[in-house]
Every structure is written in structure tokens, then in C-alpha cells.
């Protein structure tokens, strides 16, 4: 493992297994795009659609099931809990077996969860369905990142990772105004029934279309695989950047995936269709961030500016925008919310940064080691935000702005502390 460069983990360990061509013939860009990139991109599209759809469906779920804020937060956030719980075994599986096979099999669970969610009559069944969805899509991004490490050159990873994440942003876009329009044609149950069918189809595409990379996995016993994971979690390079990255990403997911909608209603004073429109533009900002920040990091690297500098700069701006939201200053200001969506993607550069800071055969475990922390954080924050916001209910429905200020302000404070840790650890390593 590398200890990283003095400027913050931009030095990569030379790969110890094949990359971008491996031992076989060099693939054409068209093959990489159609048979490698697009199937995984479609998977992350569905994953993000599942992740954020409840922000629009929340009024229907509350009306049908008579949920309070804490219960709604739990129902939505259990996705993050099961997603996170499978990250460590997922990393080992991705480093031993073909990533597309792992993802395809897990997507069968997501399809079952969506089908159960569509036909459930009680909260317990809905929670189980949502939990299965979280488990089933847990490999969608990680399998992509592992596969891209095998097929693409290291210097292209920030951009390629950004492109696949942009497809996730498109999934978030689909979970806003388009879902609102779909509710005029069918119920939330019909939406989830359709998602179950699409998920099954994608599992088949991944299994049949994506080629195996030679070699598909890395040798060694399960004990050796787990020892590599322990090495990641005990390495100072990992813990230098992980705290601020995980808190920024989990806060973004917790707010964008659920609580932005109620905030815009209760603090911004928007009606339902206007809320969906704002959520659409937040997701559009996220797509733009995924597309541009990774590419910007790639281009600036030629000028001697590290990806770490780009990531930390973007996350700092994200904290500034959160301050406007937490204080209530943002309200329904569309520019601030688009900026929130844009700079909320900056933390995702960490995946590429860490992938290049450890040996290539550890790529699956490095990414899932971080992803575990991110999604545990997203679960805790999304549920916790609901618990705090719910302390200030309004008689006519909704919640007082004070609840959002307290809840969002506490989350912002944690991120500021984590950013301070990054600068402290960086200075200590110098």
C-alpha cells in the first residue's frame, strides 16, 4: 500500500493486475461504452431512482399509512442500512468474482423488494421491501467502480466515475417531476411494480452482455482477502479524507433523498408541484456536478492541482450552501438549491482518489470500505433528521422551520468538525 503523496493521496501504487486491456486484446472504445459502461450506468440510474423516489412519494405514503416524521425517516432510510450492511462482504466478492455477476444476482433481490413494496399493506412489509431494495442495489456503484479500474487507465478514472455517477443523477431526475406525473396515471404501487420489471431486465443484461475481464478476480484465501480489508481500515491515508467525505456524502443523500422536499414545503412555502420542480433542478445540478467535477479534476491534474484539492474545495463550498439552508436563508431560492446539488457531488471524488492510493486488487474493498461508512451515515442522518424535525410539528401538518434549523445545523456542525480533522491530519503528515 502507498502512504500517499505529501499533497494528499494523489500518488497511486502501480497496479499489480491487468488494467485497460489486461492480458487480452485491447477493447475498442465502442465496446467499452456499449458493453461495459452503459449496463453499469443503467444499474446506478436505477439505484439512485430507488434511493430518492420517496422524496416525491412521501405525501402518498404519509396519507396511506399515517406516518409521522420519524416513521417516514425510518421507512426511507432502511434502504441505507441494508445497503451499508452488505458493503464489506460485497468488497470481498467484487475482488474475487466478476463484478457484473455479483451485481446481477443482487439485483434479483432489488426486484423482489420492489415487488413486495408494490403489494404491501402494512408498514412492516414496506420496510422489508425497502430493505431488500437497499441490499439489492448495494453493488450498483461499487461494481461499476471495480470494473472501471480493470478496464480504464488510472488517469481517466475521475472522469469515468463522474460519468457513471451522472447517470445516478439522471435517476434522481426521474424520481422528481417525472414520478409526480406518473402518479397521475397510476399509484405509487404501480410505480414500484414497473421498477421491479425494469430491475429484472437489467439483471439479465448485466449477466449476458458485460464481458469478463481477464483475470476477473484476485487470488488468495478468504482470510487473506479479509486481511486486506483490515489493512485499509487501519491505514492513515484512508482516515485522512474519509471522515469529511462520508459526512458530506451522507448528509447530501439524507437531505436530497427525503428532507429537501418537506423543507421546501415548510420553510420555502412551496406547493407540491413546485416542490417536485425544485427537486428536479437539484438533481439537474447533481448531474452537472458529476459530469464536470471529475473532468475538472482530470484536467487540473495536468496543471499540478491534485484531485484532493478539487474534492476538498468543492466540499467546502457545499458546507457554505448548507449554512444558507440550515439558517433558513435559502428558503426556496432555486440558485442555492441547484448549487447544493452541484457541490454535493464533490465528495464522490474520494472513491477515485482512494482507488489510486492502494493496490489495484484492493479496489473493490477500498471503495466498499468507504461506502459502508457513507451509507451508515446516510441511514443515521436521514432517520435522525426526521426524529429532530418531528419535535416541532404543526397542527395543520408539516413542521416548524425551527426543527429544520436545529436538525440541519447539527449535521452541518459535524461536517465542519470533519473538515477540520482533514486539515489537522494533513498538517500532521507533513
C-alpha positions as CSV (number, residue, x, y, z in Angstrom):
1,X,0.0,0.0,0.0
2,X,1.1,3.5,-0.6
3,X,1.3,6.1,2.1
4,X,0.2,8.7,-0.4
5,X,1.9,11.8,-1.5
6,X,2.5,14.8,0.7
7,X,-0.2,16.8,-1.1
8,X,-2.9,14.4,-0.1
9,X,-3.0,11.0,-1.6
10,X,-2.5,11.6,-5.3
11,X,0.3,9.1,-5.7
12,X,-1.0,5.7,-6.8
13,X,0.5,2.3,-6.3
14,X,1.5,0.6,-9.5
15,X,-1.1,-1.9,-10.5
16,X,-0.5,-5.5,-9.6
17,X,-3.0,-6.8,-12.1
18,X,-4.0,-6.0,-15.6
19,X,-5.8,-2.8,-16.4
20,X,-7.2,-1.4,-19.6
21,X,-6.5,-4.3,-21.7
22,X,-5.2,-6.9,-19.3
23,X,-3.8,-10.0,-21.0
24,X,-6.3,-10.0,-23.8
25,X,-6.8,-7.7,-26.8
26,X,-7.3,-4.0,-26.3
27,X,-11.0,-3.3,-26.4
28,X,-12.4,-0.7,-28.7
29,X,-14.0,2.5,-27.2
30,X,-17.3,1.4,-28.6
31,X,-17.1,-2.0,-26.8
32,X,-16.2,-0.3,-23.6
33,X,-19.1,2.1,-23.9
34,X,-21.8,-0.3,-25.0
35,X,-20.9,-3.5,-23.2
36,X,-19.1,-2.2,-20.1
37,X,-20.1,1.4,-19.3
38,X,-23.7,1.6,-20.3
39,X,-25.0,-1.5,-18.4
40,X,-23.3,-0.4,-15.2
41,X,-24.6,3.1,-15.7
42,X,-28.1,1.8,-16.1
43,X,-27.7,0.0,-12.8
44,X,-26.6,3.1,-11.0
45,X,-29.5,5.0,-12.6
46,X,-32.0,2.6,-11.1
47,X,-30.1,2.6,-7.7
48,X,-30.4,6.4,-7.4
49,X,-34.0,6.3,-8.6
50,X,-34.8,3.9,-5.8
51,X,-32.8,6.0,-3.3
52,X,-34.6,9.3,-3.9
53,X,-38.1,8.4,-5.0
54,X,-39.6,8.7,-1.6
55,X,-39.0,12.4,-1.6
56,X,-41.8,12.7,-4.1
57,X,-43.9,9.8,-2.8
58,X,-43.8,11.0,0.8
59,X,-47.2,12.6,0.7
60,X,-48.8,9.4,-0.6
61,X,-47.0,7.2,1.9
62,X,-47.9,9.5,4.8
63,X,-51.6,9.7,3.7
64,X,-51.9,5.9,3.1
65,X,-50.0,4.8,6.2
66,X,-50.5,7.7,8.6
67,X,-46.8,8.1,9.2
68,X,-45.1,10.7,11.4
69,X,-41.7,12.2,10.5
70,X,-39.6,9.6,12.4
71,X,-41.5,6.7,10.9
72,X,-41.2,8.2,7.4
73,X,-37.5,8.7,8.0
74,X,-37.1,5.1,9.1
75,X,-39.1,3.7,6.2
76,X,-37.0,5.6,3.7
77,X,-33.6,5.2,5.5
78,X,-33.7,1.5,6.0
79,X,-32.5,1.4,2.4
80,X,-29.3,2.8,3.6
81,X,-29.0,0.4,6.5
82,X,-29.1,-2.8,4.4
83,X,-27.1,-1.1,1.7
84,X,-24.4,-0.4,4.2
85,X,-24.5,-3.7,6.0
86,X,-23.5,-5.6,2.8
87,X,-20.6,-3.3,1.8
88,X,-17.8,-5.3,3.5
89,X,-18.7,-8.7,2.1
90,X,-19.5,-7.0,-1.2
91,X,-16.0,-5.7,-1.4
92,X,-14.5,-9.2,-0.9
93,X,-16.9,-10.6,-3.5
94,X,-16.1,-7.9,-6.1
95,X,-12.4,-8.6,-5.7
96,X,-12.8,-12.4,-6.1
97,X,-15.6,-12.7,-8.8
98,X,-16.7,-10.9,-11.9
99,X,-18.4,-7.7,-10.7
100,X,-21.2,-7.9,-13.3
101,X,-22.2,-11.3,-12.0
102,X,-22.3,-10.1,-8.4
103,X,-24.4,-7.1,-9.3
104,X,-26.8,-9.1,-11.5
105,X,-27.6,-11.6,-8.7
106,X,-28.1,-8.9,-6.1
107,X,-30.5,-7.0,-8.5
108,X,-32.8,-10.0,-8.3
109,X,-33.2,-9.1,-4.6
110,X,-34.0,-5.5,-5.5
111,X,-36.6,-6.6,-7.9
112,X,-38.2,-8.8,-5.2
113,X,-38.1,-5.9,-2.8
114,X,-39.8,-3.5,-5.3
115,X,-42.5,-6.1,-6.0
116,X,-43.1,-6.6,-2.3
117,X,-43.2,-2.8,-1.7
118,X,-45.8,-2.5,-4.5
119,X,-48.2,-5.1,-2.9
120,X,-47.6,-4.4,0.8
121,X,-50.5,-3.4,3.0
122,X,-48.6,-2.8,6.3
123,X,-45.6,-0.7,7.4
124,X,-43.6,-3.8,8.3
125,X,-43.9,-5.3,4.8
126,X,-43.0,-1.9,3.3
127,X,-39.9,-1.7,5.5
128,X,-38.9,-5.2,4.4
129,X,-39.4,-4.4,0.8
130,X,-37.4,-1.2,1.1
131,X,-34.6,-3.2,3.0
132,X,-34.5,-5.7,0.1
133,X,-34.2,-2.9,-2.4
134,X,-31.2,-1.4,-0.5
135,X,-29.5,-4.7,-0.3
136,X,-30.2,-5.5,-3.9
137,X,-28.7,-2.3,-5.3
138,X,-25.8,-2.2,-2.9
139,X,-23.4,-3.3,-5.7
140,X,-24.6,-0.9,-8.4
141,X,-21.9,1.8,-7.9
142,X,-19.2,-0.4,-6.3
143,X,-19.3,-3.0,-9.1
144,X,-19.1,-0.1,-11.6
145,X,-16.0,1.4,-9.9
146,X,-14.3,-2.0,-9.6
147,X,-15.0,-2.8,-13.3
148,X,-13.7,0.6,-14.4
149,X,-10.5,0.1,-12.5
150,X,-9.9,-3.0,-14.6
151,X,-10.9,-1.6,-18.0
152,X,-9.8,2.1,-17.9
153,X,-6.4,3.7,-17.3
154,X,-6.0,5.3,-13.9
155,X,-5.8,8.9,-15.1
156,X,-9.3,8.5,-16.6
157,X,-11.0,7.2,-13.5
158,X,-12.2,10.5,-12.0
159,X,-13.9,11.4,-15.3
160,X,-15.3,7.9,-16.0
161,X,-16.5,7.6,-12.4
162,X,-18.1,11.1,-12.8
163,X,-19.9,10.0,-15.9
164,X,-21.5,6.9,-14.3
165,X,-22.5,9.0,-11.3
166,X,-24.1,11.4,-13.7
167,X,-26.4,8.5,-14.7
168,X,-27.3,8.3,-11.0
169,X,-28.2,11.9,-11.2
170,X,-30.4,11.1,-14.1
171,X,-32.1,8.6,-11.9
172,X,-32.6,11.3,-9.3
173,X,-34.1,13.5,-12.0
174,X,-36.5,10.7,-12.9
175,X,-37.5,10.5,-9.3
176,X,-38.8,14.1,-9.2
177,X,-41.2,15.7,-11.7
178,X,-41.5,12.6,-14.0
179,X,-42.6,10.4,-11.0
180,X,-45.0,13.2,-10.0
181,X,-46.5,13.0,-13.5
182,X,-46.6,9.2,-13.3
183,X,-48.7,9.4,-10.2
184,X,-51.4,11.0,-12.3
185,X,-51.6,7.8,-14.4
186,X,-51.0,5.2,-11.6
187,X,-50.4,4.9,-7.9
188,X,-47.2,4.6,-6.0
189,X,-47.8,0.9,-6.1
190,X,-47.9,0.9,-9.8
191,X,-44.6,2.8,-10.0
192,X,-42.9,0.2,-7.8
193,X,-44.3,-2.6,-9.9
194,X,-42.8,-1.1,-13.0
195,X,-39.5,-0.7,-11.3
196,X,-39.5,-4.4,-10.3
197,X,-39.8,-5.4,-14.0
198,X,-37.1,-3.0,-15.1
199,X,-34.7,-4.3,-12.4
200,X,-35.2,-7.9,-13.6
201,X,-34.5,-6.9,-17.2
202,X,-31.3,-5.1,-16.2
203,X,-30.0,-8.1,-14.2
204,X,-30.3,-10.1,-17.4
205,X,-28.4,-7.5,-19.4
206,X,-25.5,-7.4,-16.9
207,X,-25.3,-11.2,-16.8
208,X,-25.4,-11.7,-20.6
209,X,-23.8,-8.6,-22.1
210,X,-20.9,-7.4,-20.0
211,X,-17.7,-9.3,-20.8
212,X,-15.4,-10.9,-18.2
213,X,-12.1,-9.1,-17.7
214,X,-9.0,-11.4,-17.5
215,X,-8.4,-12.0,-14.7
216,X,-11.9,-11.5,-13.1
217,X,-10.6,-11.7,-9.6
218,X,-7.6,-11.8,-7.4
219,X,-6.2,-14.9,-5.9
220,X,-5.8,-15.6,-2.2
221,X,-7.8,-17.2,0.6
222,X,-10.8,-15.6,2.2
223,X,-8.6,-14.9,5.2
224,X,-6.1,-13.0,3.0
225,X,-8.9,-11.1,1.5
226,X,-10.2,-10.0,4.9
227,X,-6.7,-9.1,6.0
228,X,-6.5,-6.7,3.1
229,X,-9.7,-5.1,4.3
230,X,-8.3,-4.7,7.8
231,X,-5.3,-3.1,6.2
232,X,-7.4,-0.5,4.5
233,X,-9.3,0.4,7.7
234,X,-6.1,0.8,9.7
235,X,-4.3,2.9,7.1
236,X,-3.8,6.6,7.8
237,X,-4.4,7.5,4.1
238,X,-7.9,6.2,4.3
239,X,-8.7,8.1,7.5
240,X,-7.3,11.4,6.4
241,X,-10.1,12.1,3.9
242,X,-12.8,9.6,4.8
243,X,-14.5,11.5,7.7
244,X,-15.3,14.6,5.8
245,X,-16.1,12.7,2.6
246,X,-18.5,10.3,4.3
247,X,-20.3,13.1,6.3
248,X,-20.7,15.3,3.2
249,X,-22.0,12.5,1.0
250,X,-24.3,11.0,3.7
251,X,-25.7,14.5,4.5
252,X,-26.3,15.1,0.9
253,X,-28.1,11.8,0.4
254,X,-30.2,12.3,3.6
255,X,-31.4,15.7,2.6
256,X,-31.7,15.3,-1.2
257,X,-33.3,11.9,-0.9
258,X,-36.0,12.9,1.5
259,X,-35.9,16.0,3.6
260,X,-35.4,18.6,0.9
261,X,-39.0,18.1,-0.2
262,X,-40.5,18.8,3.3
263,X,-38.1,21.7,3.8
264,X,-39.2,23.3,0.6
265,X,-42.8,22.9,1.6
266,X,-42.5,24.0,5.2
267,X,-39.7,26.6,5.0
268,X,-39.8,27.6,1.4
269,X,-43.6,27.7,1.3
270,X,-43.9,25.8,-2.0
271,X,-46.9,23.8,-3.2
272,X,-46.5,20.2,-4.2
273,X,-45.8,20.7,-7.9
274,X,-43.3,23.5,-7.2
275,X,-41.5,21.2,-4.7
276,X,-41.2,18.5,-7.4
277,X,-39.9,21.1,-9.8
278,X,-37.2,22.2,-7.3
279,X,-36.2,18.6,-6.6
280,X,-35.8,18.2,-10.4
281,X,-33.4,21.1,-10.6
282,X,-31.5,19.9,-7.6
283,X,-31.0,16.6,-9.4
284,X,-30.0,18.5,-12.5
285,X,-27.4,20.3,-10.5
286,X,-26.2,16.9,-9.3
287,X,-25.9,15.6,-12.9
288,X,-23.9,18.7,-13.9
289,X,-21.6,18.2,-10.8
290,X,-21.0,14.6,-11.6
291,X,-20.2,15.4,-15.2
292,X,-18.0,18.4,-14.6
293,X,-16.2,17.9,-11.3
294,X,-14.5,14.6,-12.2
295,X,-13.5,16.1,-15.6
296,X,-12.2,19.2,-13.9
297,X,-10.1,17.2,-11.6
298,X,-8.6,15.3,-14.5
299,X,-7.8,18.5,-16.4
300,X,-6.4,20.3,-13.4
301,X,-4.1,17.3,-12.6
302,X,-2.1,18.3,-15.7
303,X,-1.5,21.7,-14.0
304,X,-0.3,20.1,-10.8
305,X,-3.6,20.6,-8.9
306,X,-4.5,17.3,-7.1
307,X,-7.9,15.7,-7.1
308,X,-7.9,16.0,-3.3
309,X,-7.7,19.8,-3.7
310,X,-10.7,19.8,-6.0
311,X,-12.6,17.5,-3.7
312,X,-12.0,19.5,-0.6
313,X,-12.6,22.8,-2.3
314,X,-16.0,21.5,-3.6
315,X,-17.0,20.1,-0.2
316,X,-16.1,23.4,1.4
317,X,-18.5,25.3,-0.9
318,X,-21.1,22.6,-0.2
319,X,-20.8,23.4,3.5
320,X,-21.3,27.1,2.8
321,X,-24.5,26.4,0.9
322,X,-25.7,24.1,3.7
323,X,-25.3,27.1,6.1
324,X,-27.7,29.1,4.0
325,X,-30.2,26.2,4.1
326,X,-29.8,25.5,7.8
327,X,-30.3,29.1,8.8
328,X,-33.4,29.3,6.6
329,X,-31.8,31.9,4.4
330,X,-32.1,29.6,1.3
331,X,-35.8,29.1,1.6
332,X,-36.9,28.2,-2.0
333,X,-34.1,30.1,-3.7
334,X,-33.5,27.9,-6.7
335,X,-29.9,29.0,-7.3
336,X,-28.8,27.9,-3.8
337,X,-30.6,24.6,-4.2
338,X,-29.0,23.9,-7.6
339,X,-25.6,24.8,-6.1
340,X,-26.5,22.3,-3.3
341,X,-27.0,19.6,-5.9
342,X,-23.9,20.6,-7.8
343,X,-21.3,20.7,-5.0
344,X,-22.9,17.8,-3.1
345,X,-21.1,15.6,-5.7
346,X,-17.6,16.8,-4.8
347,X,-17.2,14.1,-2.1
348,X,-17.6,11.3,-4.7
349,X,-14.1,12.1,-6.0
350,X,-12.8,10.3,-2.9
351,X,-13.6,6.9,-4.5
352,X,-11.2,7.6,-7.3
353,X,-8.6,9.1,-5.0
354,X,-8.6,6.2,-2.7
355,X,-8.7,3.6,-5.5
356,X,-5.4,5.1,-6.8
357,X,-3.9,5.2,-3.3
358,X,-4.0,1.4,-2.8
359,X,-3.0,-1.6,-4.9
360,X,-5.4,-2.3,-7.8
361,X,-6.5,-5.7,-6.5
362,X,-7.9,-3.9,-3.4
363,X,-10.1,-1.6,-5.4
364,X,-13.3,-3.3,-4.6
365,X,-12.6,-3.4,-0.9
366,X,-11.3,0.2,-0.8
367,X,-14.5,1.6,-2.3
368,X,-16.8,-0.5,-0.3
369,X,-14.9,0.3,2.9
370,X,-15.7,3.9,2.3
371,X,-19.2,3.2,1.0
372,X,-20.1,1.3,4.2
373,X,-19.4,4.4,6.3
374,X,-21.2,6.7,3.9
375,X,-24.4,4.6,3.9
376,X,-24.4,4.0,7.7
377,X,-24.1,7.8,8.0
378,X,-26.9,8.3,5.5
379,X,-29.2,6.0,7.4
380,X,-28.4,7.6,10.7
381,X,-28.7,11.2,9.4
382,X,-31.9,10.6,7.4
383,X,-33.6,8.9,10.4
384,X,-32.1,11.3,12.9
385,X,-33.2,14.4,10.9
386,X,-36.7,13.1,11.0
387,X,-36.6,12.5,14.7
388,X,-35.4,16.0,15.4
389,X,-37.7,17.8,12.9
390,X,-40.6,15.8,14.3
391,X,-40.1,17.6,17.7
392,X,-41.7,20.7,16.1
393,X,-44.9,19.6,14.4
394,X,-47.5,22.0,13.1
395,X,-51.3,21.4,13.9
396,X,-52.2,21.7,10.2
397,X,-49.5,19.3,9.2
398,X,-45.8,19.7,8.4
399,X,-43.2,21.0,10.7
400,X,-41.9,24.3,12.1
401,X,-38.9,25.9,10.4
402,X,-37.1,25.8,13.8
403,X,-37.0,22.0,13.6
404,X,-35.2,22.1,10.2
405,X,-32.7,24.8,11.5
406,X,-31.8,22.6,14.5
407,X,-31.6,19.4,12.6
408,X,-29.7,20.7,9.6
409,X,-27.5,22.9,11.8
410,X,-26.4,19.9,13.8
411,X,-25.4,18.0,10.7
412,X,-23.5,20.9,9.3
413,X,-21.6,21.2,12.6
414,X,-20.4,17.6,12.3
415,X,-19.2,18.2,8.7
416,X,-17.2,21.3,9.8
417,X,-15.5,19.2,12.5
418,X,-14.6,16.6,9.9
419,X,-13.2,19.2,7.6
420,X,-11.1,20.5,10.4
421,X,-9.8,16.9,11.0
422,X,-8.7,16.7,7.4
423,X,-6.6,19.8,7.7
424,X,-5.2,18.7,11.0
425,X,-4.3,15.2,9.7
426,X,-2.8,16.7,6.5
427,X,-0.6,19.0,8.5
428,X,0.4,16.2,10.9
429,X,1.5,14.1,7.9
430,X,3.7,16.9,6.7
